[in-house]
């Protein structure tokens, strides 16, 4: 029986314009089994999914942190090399000044 206005062929596909469902007279009210929604399982599943989606972000953050740490360490090493070079240069200049002073005093 496929007449217009049945479940198979509704008059309209818009749910707001369709007639509301009426309770069946063959079943007593409240006899239906309540829907089982395991909220804990859904929440943990959603949580796990969210955590899994954030893994690449966390890895990228850790990678950037490691790169920044290495760059800072490299900068410190370069500054140390430059400081030692300047110290040796200053020591040589000091020795030259002492020699020049000694030569001036000797004459």
Backbone as CSV, one residue per row, in Angstrom:
resi,resn,N_x,N_y,N_z,CA_x,CA_y,CA_z,C_x,C_y,C_z
1,UNK,0.824,-1.182,0.000,0.000,0.000,0.000,0.865,1.241,0.000
2,UNK,1.199,1.740,-1.147,2.043,2.907,-1.246,1.224,4.115,-1.669
3,UNK,0.383,4.557,-0.784,-0.408,5.749,-1.074,0.278,6.942,-0.450
4,UNK,0.064,8.134,-1.037,0.721,9.318,-0.472,0.321,9.540,0.992
5,UNK,1.299,9.947,1.785,1.029,10.218,3.185,1.363,9.060,4.089
6,UNK,1.987,8.006,3.577,2.379,6.873,4.418,3.863,7.006,4.754
7,UNK,4.373,6.023,5.511,5.789,6.051,5.880,6.651,5.923,4.634
8,UNK,6.230,5.061,3.701,7.017,4.861,2.481,7.033,6.106,1.604
9,UNK,5.905,6.791,1.512,5.808,7.983,0.672,5.178,9.122,1.460
10,UNK,5.996,9.859,2.218,5.414,10.955,2.991,4.993,12.093,2.071
11,UNK,4.041,12.888,2.544,3.594,14.039,1.764,4.725,15.039,1.578
12,UNK,5.545,15.191,2.589,6.678,16.111,2.522,7.874,15.472,3.218
13,UNK,9.044,15.861,2.815,10.255,15.322,3.444,10.737,16.220,4.582
14,UNK,10.077,17.338,4.783,10.436,18.240,5.872,9.865,17.680,7.173
15,UNK,10.727,17.320,8.158,10.209,16.699,9.384,9.290,17.616,10.182
16,UNK,9.427,18.929,10.042,8.563,19.834,10.806,7.131,19.832,10.270
17,UNK,6.987,19.534,8.989,5.648,19.553,8.390,4.966,18.192,8.426
18,UNK,5.693,17.158,8.828,5.097,15.830,8.895,4.266,15.689,10.160
19,UNK,3.328,14.787,10.130,2.467,14.554,11.287,3.284,13.880,12.391
20,UNK,3.053,14.252,13.647,3.805,13.627,14.733,3.430,12.156,14.880
21,UNK,4.378,11.374,15.377,4.112,9.941,15.563,3.186,9.762,16.758
22,UNK,2.226,8.868,16.600,1.294,8.589,17.687,1.681,7.279,18.342
23,UNK,1.549,7.187,19.645,1.917,5.935,20.307,1.003,4.800,19.858
24,UNK,1.610,3.634,19.798,0.871,2.452,19.370,-0.085,2.013,20.479
25,UNK,-1.281,1.536,20.094,-2.255,1.073,21.099,-1.988,-0.364,21.505
26,UNK,-1.166,-1.099,20.703,-0.910,-2.506,21.042,0.121,-2.638,22.161
27,UNK,0.958,-1.623,22.367,1.948,-1.680,23.439,1.537,-0.753,24.575
28,UNK,1.710,-1.198,25.813,1.403,-0.309,26.934,2.437,0.818,27.015
29,UNK,2.014,1.920,27.549,2.900,3.083,27.663,4.067,2.762,28.590
30,UNK,5.260,3.155,28.196,6.443,2.934,29.025,7.008,1.540,28.926
31,UNK,6.553,0.725,27.963,7.056,-0.638,27.882,8.339,-0.730,27.060
32,UNK,8.667,0.316,26.351,9.863,0.265,25.507,11.117,0.264,26.378
33,UNK,12.127,-0.421,25.906,13.390,-0.486,26.634,14.089,0.862,26.466
34,UNK,14.531,1.456,27.571,15.200,2.756,27.443,16.510,2.614,26.665
35,UNK,16.838,3.669,25.932,18.091,3.662,25.169,19.268,3.588,26.134
36,UNK,20.234,2.730,25.813,21.417,2.597,26.645,22.522,3.441,26.035
37,UNK,22.954,4.434,26.786,24.053,5.278,26.306,25.183,5.203,27.312
38,UNK,26.223,4.463,27.003,27.359,4.365,27.919,28.177,5.648,27.856
39,UNK,27.816,6.608,28.696,28.446,7.930,28.639,29.939,7.851,28.939
40,UNK,30.317,6.997,29.864,31.732,6.890,30.204,32.548,6.418,29.011
41,UNK,32.027,5.421,28.284,32.749,4.895,27.123,32.825,5.947,26.029
42,UNK,31.724,6.648,25.802,31.738,7.686,24.763,32.711,8.793,25.112
43,UNK,32.708,9.204,26.375,33.613,10.281,26.790,35.070,9.854,26.644
44,UNK,35.369,8.610,27.062,36.759,8.161,26.952,37.147,8.028,25.492
45,UNK,36.205,7.577,24.662,36.492,7.450,23.228,36.734,8.832,22.627
46,UNK,35.898,9.798,22.995,36.086,11.156,22.494,37.401,11.724,23.011
47,UNK,37.701,11.456,24.277,38.930,11.942,24.876,40.133,11.378,24.141
48,UNK,40.081,10.059,23.883,41.182,9.402,23.204,41.352,9.986,21.812
49,UNK,40.250,10.213,21.135,40.311,10.782,19.799,40.921,12.173,19.864
50,UNK,40.496,12.976,20.821,41.027,14.332,20.973,42.520,14.274,21.261
51,UNK,42.907,13.352,22.155,44.326,13.225,22.484,45.123,12.782,21.265
52,UNK,44.558,11.856,20.502,45.260,11.378,19.309,45.385,12.488,18.270
53,UNK,44.387,13.361,18.203,44.474,14.475,17.265,45.521,15.483,17.699
54,UNK,45.784,15.564,19.002,46.752,16.527,19.515,48.183,15.992,19.529
55,UNK,48.362,14.706,19.237,49.708,14.119,19.265,50.654,14.820,18.290
56,UNK,50.281,15.026,17.006,51.216,15.712,16.105,51.565,17.112,16.582
57,UNK,50.591,17.795,17.161,50.851,19.145,17.682,51.865,19.082,18.827
58,UNK,51.690,18.109,19.711,52.619,17.963,20.837,54.013,17.589,20.332
59,UNK,54.077,16.712,19.319,55.375,16.348,18.760,56.050,17.555,18.118
60,UNK,55.278,18.345,17.387,55.837,19.541,16.750,56.333,20.525,17.805
61,UNK,55.557,20.673,18.878,55.957,21.582,19.959,57.259,21.098,20.605
62,UNK,57.360,19.786,20.853,58.574,19.232,21.449,59.769,19.404,20.512
63,UNK,59.517,19.198,19.215,60.589,19.352,18.229,61.084,20.795,18.199
64,UNK,60.155,21.750,18.197,60.538,23.160,18.185,61.287,23.526,19.466
65,UNK,60.827,22.986,20.592,61.497,23.258,21.871,62.936,22.744,21.826
66,UNK,63.120,21.544,21.270,64.455,20.957,21.159,65.336,21.791,20.234
67,UNK,64.769,22.256,19.120,65.536,23.092,18.190,65.933,24.418,18.843
68,UNK,65.019,25.017,19.581,65.342,26.267,20.282,66.447,26.054,21.311
69,UNK,66.376,24.938,22.029,67.397,24.623,23.027,68.763,24.437,22.358
70,UNK,68.784,23.716,21.238,70.037,23.503,20.515,70.594,24.829,19.981
71,UNK,69.724,25.679,19.450,70.171,26.974,18.923,70.757,27.836,20.036
72,UNK,70.099,27.825,21.199,70.609,28.603,22.336,71.964,28.066,22.788
73,UNK,72.109,26.752,22.812,73.367,26.133,23.198,74.466,26.507,22.198
74,UNK,74.124,26.500,20.919,75.088,26.879,19.889,75.511,28.337,20.038
75,UNK,74.528,29.203,20.319,74.849,30.630,20.514,75.803,30.814,21.696
76,UNK,75.545,30.060,22.785,76.434,30.149,23.946,77.844,29.694,23.583
77,UNK,77.956,28.614,22.812,79.268,28.101,22.413,79.999,29.129,21.544
78,UNK,79.286,29.758,20.628,79.906,30.764,19.761,80.372,31.953,20.596
79,UNK,79.533,32.391,21.552,79.936,33.514,22.418,81.181,33.175,23.232
80,UNK,81.257,31.923,23.704,82.419,31.485,24.484,83.675,31.517,23.615
81,UNK,83.585,31.025,22.363,84.735,31.021,21.454,85.184,32.458,21.190
82,UNK,84.223,33.343,20.937,84.555,34.749,20.672,85.201,35.375,21.906
83,UNK,84.675,35.088,23.093,85.230,35.656,24.327,86.667,35.179,24.542
84,UNK,86.931,33.882,24.294,88.299,33.368,24.459,89.253,34.015,23.456
85,UNK,88.790,34.191,22.214,89.616,34.833,21.195,89.963,36.264,21.614
86,UNK,88.942,36.981,22.111,89.177,38.366,22.550,90.138,38.388,23.740
87,UNK,90.021,37.414,24.642,90.907,37.355,25.808,92.356,37.140,25.367
88,UNK,92.588,36.212,24.419,93.948,35.970,23.918,94.500,37.231,23.242
89,UNK,93.638,37.902,22.479,94.058,39.142,21.816,94.459,40.200,22.849
90,UNK,93.669,40.319,23.910,93.957,41.299,24.974,95.258,40.939,25.689
91,UNK,95.488,39.620,25.927,96.729,39.197,26.582,97.943,39.531,25.720
92,UNK,97.838,39.294,24.409,98.958,39.627,23.515,99.206,41.136,23.495
93,UNK,98.137,41.915,23.472,98.293,43.379,23.486,98.936,43.828,24.796
94,UNK,98.569,43.177,25.910,99.151,43.505,27.211,100.642,43.187,27.212
95,UNK,101.021,42.028,26.654,102.442,41.659,26.591,103.225,42.643,25.720
96,UNK,102.644,43.050,24.599,103.316,44.032,23.728,103.516,45.349,24.473
97,UNK,102.501,45.770,25.221,102.599,47.028,25.978,103.684,46.927,27.044
98,UNK,103.775,45.769,27.730,104.813,45.577,28.751,106.210,45.651,28.131
99,UNK,106.345,44.952,26.970,107.649,44.975,26.298,108.020,46.392,25.892
100,UNK,107.016,47.091,25.328,107.296,48.462,24.891,107.692,49.327,26.084
101,UNK,107.012,49.149,27.216,107.338,49.916,28.422,108.754,49.565,28.929
102,UNK,109.058,48.255,28.900,110.385,47.816,29.361,111.463,48.394,28.451
103,UNK,111.199,48.372,27.154,112.184,48.927,26.208,112.371,50.435,26.459
104,UNK,111.268,51.110,26.735,111.359,52.565,26.972,112.112,52.848,28.254
105,UNK,111.933,52.029,29.267,112.604,52.244,30.550,114.102,51.934,30.408
106,UNK,114.426,50.908,29.617,115.819,50.494,29.460,116.632,51.546,28.732
107,UNK,116.043,52.341,27.888,116.815,53.318,27.115,116.897,54.633,27.753
